[in-house]
Amino acid sequence: MWKSKFRGSVIALIGFLLSPLSWWNDLFVNIPLAWAFAWLVSYFHRPAFTASFVLGYWLTNVLGFVLLHKGGAQALTGEVQPYTRKAILRDLAISLAYTGLIVLLINFGWLKPLPEYLPSR
C-alpha cells in the first residue's frame, strides 16, 4: 500500500510542476518546454512556431493537471481511480485560458523563434 501511495505522490509532484497552479512553473517549466517543442517543430517548418508553441504549452498544462489529479487520488487512497470526463473538461478549460496568454506574448513579440534572438552574420 505504501508503494502505491508513494508512487501517487511522485506522480502528483510531477503534475504540480507541470500544472499552472504555482506562480513560477510557467516561467521555469512550461514555457521552456513549450518553447523547446516549438523550436524543434519550427526547425522543420518555420511558420508552425506559434501553433506548435501553443500546442506544446497546452499539452504541458493538461498533462500537469491530469498527473496531479491522478497522482493525488492515488496518494490519498492508495488506489488507481479513473479520470472522469468532467475532470478532463475542467482541465481543458483552464488550459485554454492560459493558452490565450501565451498567444498574446507571441503576438507582442516577447516570445519568438530562437534564430530571431541570435545575431545575423
Buried (B, 14 or more C-beta within 10 A) or exposed (E): EEEBBEBBBBBBBBBBBBBBBEEEBBEEBBBEBBBEBBBEBBEEEEEBBBBBBBBBBBBBBBBBBBBBBBBBBBBEEBEEEEBEEEBBEEBBEBBEEBBEEBBEBBEEEEBBBEEEEEEEE
